[in-house]
Amino acid sequence: MITAPTQEAAEAVHARLRRIQRLPLEGIPLAGVLALLRPPKLGYVMELADEMVALGALCDPDEEDVGAWYVRTGGLDRRLRLLARLADAIARLHARAIVYQDLSPSNVLISAAVDQEEIRLIDVDNLGLSSAVGATPIHTPGYGAPEIVSGNSGGTTLADAHALGVLIFEALTASHPFRGDRVQDADPSYQQDFADRFRLPWIDHPTDRTNECTTGIAPRQELLSGQLWDLSSRCFVDAVADPRTRPPAARWAAALHSAAGQTVQCPACGWTYRAAAASCLLCRRPRDRVWVLRHGLTCTVGIEPAESDEIGDGIPGSRLSEVPLPEFTVLRPTSHTLLTARHVSPAPEWPDALVAQVWFDGRDATLLNLSRGSLWLDQQDGRPWREIRQGSQATAPVGEVGRAWTLHFGPDHVIHRWVRLMTLGVTR
């Protein structure tokens, strides 16, 4: 029998919704509260999310040919970009001391069209301030953090980060991180009592193989970048015992954006895969040569007391040296490659702000400065760096073998980041 809520309960719900309406949610892709229903009705009017489907469409294969389903739903490249947007949204909430509390595949909507990459968080009545969330937060089975399931914690940003990690792993691999073969073959009560309560290890636990998973897309390490694999290990192994070691949403976002820039498409089957791989994961066609922009940092590496001139970052006698970073961005021959503030700074205020655009015709690369300042091009031929002013562009040769040129995001006497043209060779 369903009973109507008491007036006291209804007023409490409406008071909560009014508090949510006052939260600082600008710039976050939420289906927000437009209006509250008049008593005695209880609820709110939500923004319409048209032509969108639940994120679960990327997690649970709906056909026997899992590879074909993965390609049809956008492949690895689209998943990385959508998940990066999701992680960005959660990180922005956390930066404002707001927790989502019930992150699950049904509470995240994505564009239905595979050529679009929009996301929207729904059920915003779950939102709360991390300092004011009660001891019994809402969670969906399979996505609640260990400390939530055990009842040892209320909703926190770390609990959100666990649910985010599960969604990322599940959408990328089509496998839940704690539901291995033995769970899938058992009755639902076994899943709830063991997998969802962390009595079974991560399906890719490095030493405990009792919960292995042979379904989904494999091998999973070929889908996840090194950074994403490390974050998964920390989230599903280390943080099960100690939530303080759990990677935050912002760290997931950075790794997802980085991985999204490192994919290539197989011309034979349409599968997208990591450019560092030697061949396509689906059809095993050897990868062609790929042009990439290798990221690096020019920084101070030592001090020469005998030198009196001030160089570097204002440090007397400092000497600058180039340090390659373990990241690269694929230079796509059929489209423009965008470099954003993420490539320029480790913690930019506006990460998606455009800095430069690069495209090439197979022989020459064109670099357009979209930043608010100057960029510098070093063609590494002994000549001084060429300044590219705001809104201007420059051309650098690529050639058949490739010429190493570097685009610097700062002048030669200050610490700054850069990208350098390189190639990933063919293994066949």
N, C-alpha and C positions, 0 to 999 in steps of 0.2 A: 504494500500500500504506500503510495506516494503522498506525502503531506506537504502543504504549503509552508514556507518558512515563516517563523514568527516575525512580528514586527521588529523585535530587537535584533534578530539575525539579519533581516533585510537591511536595516539601517547600518549594521556593521559592514555588510558587503558593499553597500553604496559608499560608505565612508572610505573604505579601502580603495574603491575605484576612483573616487575623487582625489585621493592622495596620488594614485598612479597618474592621473591627468596632470598633476603638478610636477611630476618628475622631469628632469632635464633630458629629454629624449630626442632633441634635434639632431638630424644627420644620421640616425640609426634606422635601418629598414624594418620598421615595425608596422603591423596592422593595428593602429592605435585606437583608443577609445574616442569615438566621435561624440557620443551622447549617452546619458544614462536613461534607462527606461523609467517611466513614472510608476510609483507604487500604485497598486500592490504588486505589479510586475517587477521581477528581479533580473537584472542583467544590464547589458550595454549594447550600443550599436558600434560595430567594428568596421574599419575601412575595408572595402571590397578588394580582394586580391584576384583579379581577373586573369584567366588563361595561365593558371599556375597549378602545380601538383605538389603533393607531399614529397619530401626528400626521400622517403621510403622507396620511391620509384627507382632510386639509384642504389639501393641497398639489397633488395630482394629480387633475384632474377624471376621473371615471369614466363620464361620459356626454357626448354631443355638445353638448347645451345647457348651456354652462358657467354661464350666469346661473342657471338652474334648480338646477344642482348646488350653486352657491355658497349660494343661499337654503336649500336642503335640508340642508346641513351646518352651518347656523347663521348664515350671513351675516357681515358685517363686525363687528357688535357682539360676537358670541360669540368670534370669532377674536381680537379685541383683548383680551378678558377672559382667555381661555386663555393667550395669549402673555404677558400681563402677569404671570400666575402663574408661568409658566415663567421669565421674566426675573428675577422675585423669587427663585425657587429658586436660580438660578445666581449671583445677586448675594450670596445668603446663604452659598453655598459659598465664594465668593471672599473674603468678609469673614472667613472662618475659614482663609484661606490654602490652600484645597482647590480643585483643578481637576478638571473632569469628563473632559476629554480627547477624548471621541468623541461629541459632540453631533450627532445626526442625526435625521431623521424617524422612524426605526425604534426609536430609543432613548428616545423620549418617548411615553408613553401618555396619552390623553385620554378623557374620558367618552364612551361610545358614544351615550348619549341627548343630543339637542341641547338639552334644557332643563337640562343639568348642565354644570359647568365645572371639573371636577377634572383635575389632571394628576399624572403619576407618572414619575419618572426610573427607568429600569431599567439593567441591566448595570453595577451599581455597582462591579464589579471594575476598571472603568476609572479609578476615583477615585485621586488621589494628592495629596501635598503639593506645592505649586508650587515649593518650594525643593529638592525631592528627585526631580523627574520626570526621567527619562532623556532622552537626546538623540534617541531614535527613538520618539516617542509614537504611539499608535494614532490613526488618523483615517479617516473615511469619505470616499471621493472626492467632490468637490463641496462639502465642508464643512470641509476643512482650510484653515487660514490660509496666506497666501503664505509666511510664514517657516517653517511646518511642512512644506509641500510641497517647498520648496527645500532642506530639511534644515539650515537655519540656526538652528533653535531647537527646544527641547524644548517640552513642554506647559506653557502659561502661562495666566493669567487672560485675557490679551489674545487668545490663540488661541481660547479658549472664546468670547470676545465676538464673534469673527468668525463662528464657526459659529452662534451665537445670532442674529446679524444676518441671515445667510442664511436661517435658518428663519423668522424674522419676515417678511422680504420675500416669501419663497416662499408662506407660508401666507396672507398678506394679498392677494397679487396673482395667485396660481396661476402664477407665473413664477419660475424660478431666476435670480438676478441676473447670472449669467455665461453662461447658455445661451440665446442668441438663436436666431433663425430659421436661420441658417447652421449652427449647432451641431445643432439638432434634425433638420435635413435630412441631416446627414452620418453617417458610421458611428461607432460608439462610440469607436474609437481617436482620432478627431479631437476628440471631447469631452474625453477624458482628457488628450490632449497639448496642447490649446489652452485650452479653457474652464476645466478644472479645475486648470490650471497658470498661469492668469492671463495668458495670451498674448493674450487678447481682453479688450476693455474691458467695463465695466458696461453692461448693456443700455440703461440710461438715462443714459449718460455725456453730460455737457452739450455736449461738442464733438466727440467721436469716435462717429459713428453706424454704424460698421462691424459692430456686433453687435446691431442692433436686434431687438426681439421684438414680434411682432404677435399672439401667442397669449395665453391667460390673460384676466384682467380688465383692461380699459382704458377710459379713461385711468388709469394707475396713480397719478398725482398726486391724483386725486379720492378715492382710497382711503386714502392716507397723509396724516396731518396734517402741518402745516408742520414740526413737530419731528421726526416720523418720517422725512420726506423729507430733512431736513438730516442726520440721523444716518445714513441710508442712503448719502448722498453722501459723507460722511466715511469711512464703513466701506468702501465699494466703489470709491472713487476715491483719496482722500488716503492711507488706511491701507494700500493695496496696496503703496505705496512706503515708507511709514513707519508701522509698527505702533503707534508711540507715540501717534499721532493717533486711534487707533481708539476709538470710544465704549465705555465699560465697560458691563457688564450692568445696573448700577444706573441708568444714564442711560436705557437702553432701557426699563427697567421704569417709570420715572417718565413717560416719553413715552407709553407704552402705556396706563397707567392714566388719564392725562389724556385721551387720544383716546377711550378707552372711555366716558368720561362725556359725550362730545360727539356721540353718534349719535342719530338719530331713525329711526323706522320708517315706511315708505311705506304708507298705508292701502289703496292700490290693489293693489300687487304683493307686499307683505311684505318688500321689500328694506330693509336698514338701511344708512344712509349718513351722512356727516358733516353735522351741522346747519348748518355754514357754507355748504354748497352751496345753490344756488338751486333745484335740482330733484333728483328721484330719478335715480340713475345708470342704473337698469335701464329704467324705463318713461317717464322724463322728466316725470312729473307734478310741477308746481310745488310747492315746499315750503309747508306752512301756517305760520302764525305760531307761533313757539316761545318759551316762557318759559325763561330761563336764569338761572343765578346766576353773575355775573361776579366773578372773583377779583381781589383787590387787596391792597395793603399800606399800612399807615399807618406812616410812618417820619420820621426827623429830616431836615429839608431845609436848616436854617440855624441860626445862633446870633445872638441879639439881645443884644449886650453890655449894653444899658441895662436889660434885665430881670434882676431878681435872684432871682425864684422858680425853683425847680428843677422842671422838668417833663420830659416825654419819658422817655428811658431813663436817668434819673439825671444828665443833662447840664444844667448850669446854663444857663438861658435858651434852651434848645433849643425849636424849633418843629416840630410834627408836621404832615405833609401826606399826603393820600391819593394813592397811585400805583397806577393800574390795572395788572394783570398780563395778559399775552396768553393767558389761559386762561379757560374757562367750563365750567360743568356744566349739562347740560340738566335742567330741572325737569320730570319726567315726570308727566303728569296721571293716569295709570292705576296708578301705583305710588309707593312712598315713595322719595325720593332721599336717599341716605346720604352724609354728609360725614365723612371720616376724618381721622386725624392728618396724612395727606399734604396736606390742604388747609390745615392750620394751621401747619405747619413745613416748611422746605425739606429737613430731614434728621431726621425723627422716629425715635425709638428703636423704636417699635412702629407702623409705617405704617398698619396696618389697624385700629387702635383707633378705635372709633366716637366721634365728637364730637357730631354732631347728625343729626336726621332731619327732612326737610321734605316735606310733602305739601299739595296744595291741591285744592279742589273747583271751581275755575274762578273763584271770587270771593274766597275767603279762603285764605291759606296758614297752616298750623300748623307751628310750629317746636318740636321737642322736644330738650331738652338731654341728651345722653348722655355728656357729658364728666365729669371729676372736679372741675371748677371751674364758674365762672359764665360765661355768654355774655351779650352785650348787644345789644339790638335798637334801632336808630335808625330811626324811621319818617319822619325828615326833614321833620318838621312844626314844628320849632322847639322841641319839648319835649325834656327830658333823655333820655338813653338809658335804656331799660328793662332792668333786670337780670333775666336768666333763670337761676335757680339750678339746681344739679344735680338732674336728674330732673323739672324743671318744664317747662312749655310755654307758648307765647304764640301769639297769632293776629295776623296782619298782613293788611290788605286787599290784594287784587290788583286787582279791578275790571275793567271792560271795556277801558279804555285802559291800565291798569297804574299802580301807584304805586310809586315807587322807595323801597324800604326796604333797610336794610343790616343784616346779622347780623355782629357783631364778635366775634372770638375773643380779645379782650382789652379792658381798660378804656381810656378815651379819653386817658389820660396816659402810656401806654406803647406801644412799638412792637409791632404785631401785624398779623395778616392778617384779611381780612374777605371776605364775599360779598355781592353786591348784585343784587336782582331787576331784570332787564332783559328786553327782548324782541328776537328776531330777526324783523324784519318780513317781510312777504310781497312777493315780487318781481313777481307777476303783476298 
